[in-house]
Amino acid sequence: MNPEIYADRCRQCDLGFLRESYEREDGTLGRRCKAEDPQEYVKKGGKIEDSVGRKMSL
């Protein structure tokens, strides 16, 4: 994949291969994905370094 095209794409986790479960503060289960927007991933308790370079190829 062309790096310039990839950089312009919105990161999203629509296939679910990299999804993982986590426990939210209220005790319910949530899902986060290393391929989703890094800010959202970190907000859900993921580590930013785990999301670097993660992508779903077309």
C-alpha positions in Angstrom: 0.0 0.0 0.0 1.2 3.5 -0.8 2.2 5.2 2.4 0.8 8.6 1.3 -2.6 7.1 0.6 -2.5 5.2 3.9 -1.7 8.4 5.8 -4.8 10.1 4.4 -7.1 7.3 5.4 -9.2 7.4 8.5 -8.1 4.6 10.9 -11.0 2.2 11.8 -11.4 -1.3 13.0 -14.1 -2.7 10.7 -13.0 -6.3 10.3 -12.2 -7.0 13.9 -9.1 -9.2 13.6 -7.2 -7.0 16.1 -10.0 -6.5 18.6 -9.5 -7.3 22.2 -11.8 -7.2 25.2 -11.1 -5.0 28.2 -12.9 -4.1 31.4 -14.3 -0.6 31.7 -14.2 1.4 34.9 -17.9 0.6 35.5 -17.2 -3.2 35.3 -18.7 -3.8 31.9 -16.8 -5.2 29.0 -15.7 -3.1 26.1 -13.8 -3.7 22.8 -10.7 -1.9 21.6 -8.6 -2.4 18.4 -5.0 -1.6 17.7 -6.0 -0.5 14.2 -8.6 2.0 15.4 -7.8 5.7 15.8 -4.9 5.8 18.3 -6.5 8.5 20.5 -9.6 6.2 20.9 -7.4 3.2 21.6 -5.5 5.0 24.4 -8.8 6.4 25.7 -10.0 2.8 26.1 -6.9 1.9 28.1 -4.6 0.7 25.3 -0.9 1.6 25.0 -0.1 4.0 22.2 3.0 1.9 21.3 0.8 -1.1 20.6 -1.1 0.9 17.9 2.0 2.1 15.9 2.1 0.5 12.5 -1.1 -1.5 13.0 -3.3 -1.6 10.0 -5.7 -3.7 8.1 -4.5 -4.2 4.5 -7.0 -4.1 1.6 
